[in-house]
């Protein structure tokens, strides 16, 4: 819904922008035949983390705390569970640079631009995550359990894009569209996770103190860009664009050990897990650029 809102805002802005570009005529166009440029600006971003799946497995050994004698061992796990994430909205600083050139004898043009945005100011959080698990003792006796975390968080920190584009020039600016690859740094955090098991009808803390897990990954994606420029003079221009970017689905893995002494038993072992999912970001970007 918020993605549709961003698109509904950006489309009229781009329409007005392109109308102003073409409506003002002069005998000499301010748009050069070719040029290199660099610009700074801001982006208004809306990110949805889709298809988030979390899987958790616990492996434990049980020993008598007083004697150290082995009692039993067990493994519990289950299929990945889906996690619904809220939309993360924020404003990011931008830097971009590029090159364009008009096709000989026409007002049409091609170009390519590289951009970088820092989106790390906003995080999507889902509180209280419960992952059902099913396990058995070493003798084959079954039991059930849960891995419970206080929250699951996703953040895009850095995002790079390289966009080849095509467009048309007018007296005071251009309109263009492009498609190209992106590279994003995505952070995942699982906070305060504890593994529980129902042993003989008693809910038992197996893994002890809450543990935190995190993963930072660089993931490829693709972006579609619609935009327009307006030349203030022959050296400076504004660039307004709408971008939608989707990242690839990539798996992050987690591992830690635990030792939880108690009475009468001590539990020790490993916590193993993984998460997957994509991120879709829609952005309205405005930059001021210097033409060289």
C-alpha positions in Angstrom: 0.0 0.0 0.0 2.8 2.4 0.9 4.7 1.4 -2.2 1.6 2.3 -4.3 1.5 5.7 -2.4 5.1 6.4 -3.3 4.5 5.6 -6.9 1.3 7.8 -7.0 3.3 10.7 -5.5 6.3 10.3 -7.8 4.3 9.9 -11.1 2.6 13.3 -10.9 5.9 14.9 -9.9 7.7 13.4 -12.9 4.9 14.5 -15.1 5.1 18.1 -13.9 8.8 18.0 -14.1 8.9 16.8 -17.7 6.2 19.3 -18.7 8.3 22.1 -17.4 11.3 20.7 -19.2 9.6 20.7 -22.6 7.4 23.8 -22.2 10.1 26.3 -22.0 11.7 26.8 -25.4 14.6 28.8 -26.5 16.6 29.1 -29.7 19.5 27.2 -28.0 19.1 24.2 -25.8 20.7 24.2 -22.4 21.3 20.4 -22.7 24.7 19.7 -24.2 25.3 17.0 -26.8 27.2 15.0 -24.2 28.7 15.3 -20.8 29.9 13.9 -17.5 28.2 14.9 -14.3 28.2 14.4 -10.5 25.5 15.2 -8.0 24.3 15.2 -4.4 20.9 14.9 -3.0 18.3 13.0 -0.9 16.1 9.9 -1.4 12.7 9.2 0.2 12.6 5.4 0.6 10.0 2.7 1.4 11.4 -0.8 1.9 9.5 -4.1 2.3 11.3 -7.2 3.4 9.4 -10.0 1.7 9.4 -13.8 2.0 11.2 -13.8 5.3 11.7 -17.4 6.6 13.5 -18.4 9.8 14.7 -22.0 10.7 16.2 -23.1 14.0 17.7 -26.4 15.2 19.0 -27.3 18.7 21.3 -30.1 19.5 21.8 -30.8 23.2 23.6 -33.2 25.6 22.3 -33.8 29.1 24.5 -34.6 32.0 24.0 -34.9 35.7 25.3 -31.7 37.3 26.5 -33.3 40.5 28.3 -36.3 39.0 28.9 -35.2 35.4 27.5 -38.5 34.2 25.9 -38.6 30.8 22.1 -38.8 30.9 20.8 -38.4 27.3 21.1 -36.4 24.1 18.5 -34.9 21.9 17.9 -32.9 18.7 15.0 -30.6 17.9 14.1 -28.7 14.8 11.4 -28.0 12.3 10.5 -26.4 8.9 11.2 -22.7 8.4 8.4 -20.3 9.6 7.4 -17.2 7.8 7.9 -13.8 9.4 5.8 -10.8 8.4 7.8 -7.6 8.5 6.5 -4.0 8.7 7.5 -1.4 6.0 10.6 0.6 6.8 10.4 4.2 5.7 13.2 6.8 5.8 15.3 9.5 4.1 18.8 8.7 2.8 21.7 10.9 1.5 22.7 10.2 -2.1 25.6 10.7 -4.4 25.6 10.0 -8.1 27.7 10.4 -11.2 27.3 9.6 -14.9 27.7 10.2 -18.5 25.2 10.8 -21.4 25.3 11.5 -25.1 22.7 12.5 -27.7 22.3 10.2 -30.7 23.7 11.9 -33.7 21.2 14.1 -35.5 18.4 13.6 -32.9 17.1 14.7 -29.5 17.2 11.1 -28.2 20.1 10.1 -25.9 21.7 7.3 -24.0 23.6 7.3 -20.8 24.7 5.5 -17.7 24.7 6.6 -14.1 26.2 5.2 -10.9 24.6 6.0 -7.6 25.1 5.3 -3.9 22.6 5.7 -1.0 22.9 5.1 2.7 19.6 3.6 3.9 20.9 2.4 7.3 18.8 4.9 9.3 15.7 2.7 9.3 15.1 -0.9 10.5 12.1 -3.1 10.1 11.3 -5.1 13.4 9.0 -7.9 14.2 8.7 -8.5 18.0 8.3 -11.9 19.7 9.3 -14.6 17.2 8.3 -18.2 18.0 9.7 -21.1 16.0 8.0 -24.5 16.7 10.4 -27.5 17.0 10.0 -31.2 17.1 12.7 -33.6 18.5 13.6 -36.8 20.1 15.9 -38.2 22.8 18.7 -40.5 21.9 16.5 -43.5 22.8 13.9 -42.3 20.3 11.3 -40.8 22.7 9.8 -37.7 21.0 9.3 -34.3 22.5 8.3 -30.8 21.3 9.9 -27.4 21.9 10.3 -23.8 20.7 13.0 -21.4 19.8 11.8 -18.0 21.0 13.4 -14.6 20.2 12.4 -11.1 21.4 12.7 -9.7 17.9 13.8 -10.2 14.3 15.2 -7.2 12.5 16.2 -6.3 8.9 18.1 -3.3 7.6 19.5 -2.2 4.3 22.6 -0.1 5.0 24.4 0.6 1.7 23.0 0.4 -1.7 24.8 0.9 -5.0 23.3 0.9 -8.5 24.6 1.1 -12.1 21.8 2.1 -14.5 22.2 2.3 -18.3 19.4 4.6 -19.5 17.7 6.0 -22.7 15.7 9.2 -23.1 14.9 12.3 -24.9 16.3 15.9 -24.5 14.3 19.1 -24.7 15.3 22.8 -24.5 15.8 22.8 -20.7 16.2 19.1 -19.7 15.5 15.5 -20.4 13.2 12.5 -19.6 14.7 9.0 -19.3 14.1 5.4 -18.2 16.7 2.7 -17.4 17.2 -0.7 -15.9 20.4 -2.0 -14.3 22.0 -4.0 -11.5 22.2 -3.1 -7.8 24.4 -4.2 -4.9 23.0 -3.9 -1.3 24.3 -4.6 2.1 21.5 -6.3 4.1 21.8 -6.8 7.9 19.7 -9.4 9.8 19.5 -9.6 13.6 17.8 -12.2 15.8 17.7 -10.9 19.4 17.5 -12.7 22.7 16.9 -16.2 21.4 16.3 -19.1 23.9 15.6 -22.7 23.1 12.9 -24.4 25.2 11.7 -28.0 25.3 8.6 -29.6 26.9 10.2 -32.4 29.0 7.8 -34.8 30.7 5.1 -32.0 30.5 7.5 -29.4 32.0 8.6 -26.4 29.9 12.4 -26.3 30.3 14.9 -23.7 29.3 17.5 -25.8 27.4 20.0 -23.2 26.0 20.2 -20.9 29.1 20.9 -17.2 28.7 19.4 -15.4 25.7 21.7 -15.2 22.7 21.9 -12.7 19.8 22.6 -13.6 16.2 23.5 -11.4 13.3 24.5 -11.6 9.6 25.6 -9.0 7.1 25.5 -9.9 3.5 26.0 -8.2 0.1 23.3 -9.2 -2.3 22.7 -8.5 -5.9 19.5 -7.1 -7.3 17.9 -5.1 -10.1 16.3 -1.7 -10.4 14.0 0.1 -12.8 14.4 3.9 -13.0 12.1 6.6 -14.4 13.3 10.2 -14.3 13.7 13.6 -15.6 16.3 16.5 -15.5 15.8 20.2 -15.5 18.7 22.5 -16.4 19.1 25.6 -14.3 21.9 26.8 -16.6 24.5 25.1 -18.9 26.4 23.8 -15.8 23.8 22.9 -13.2 20.7 20.7 -13.4 18.2 19.0 -11.1 17.5 15.2 -11.4 14.2 13.8 -10.1 13.6 10.1 -10.4 11.5 7.2 -9.2 13.3 3.9 -8.6 12.1 0.4 -7.6 14.7 -2.1 -6.6 14.4 -5.8 -5.7 17.3 -7.8 -4.1 18.0 -11.5 -4.6 16.9 -14.1 -2.1 19.9 -15.1 -0.1 20.4 -17.4 2.9 22.1 -16.3 6.1 23.4 -19.0 8.5 23.8 -18.8 12.3 25.7 -21.0 14.8 26.5 -20.8 18.5 27.2 -23.1 21.5 25.6 -23.1 24.9 26.2 -24.5 28.4 23.4 -24.3 30.8 24.1 -25.8 34.3 21.1 -26.4 36.5 19.7 -28.9 39.0 19.7 -31.8 38.6 20.9 -31.6 35.0 23.3 -29.5 32.8 22.4 -28.9 29.2 25.1 -28.2 26.6 25.1 -28.2 22.8 24.6 -26.1 19.7 22.1 -23.6 18.3 22.0 -23.7 14.4 19.7 -21.7 12.2 19.2 -19.8 8.9 17.1 -17.1 7.4 16.1 -16.1 3.9 14.1 -13.3 2.2 14.2 -10.4 -0.3 14.0 -6.7 0.0 12.0 -4.4 -2.3 12.8 -0.7 -2.1 10.9 2.2 -3.8 12.6 5.6 -3.8 11.9 9.1 -4.9 15.3 10.8 -5.5 16.2 14.4 -6.0 19.7 15.6 -6.7 21.5 18.7 -7.8 24.2 18.0 -10.4 27.2 19.7 -11.9 27.8 19.2 -15.6 31.4 19.0 -16.9 
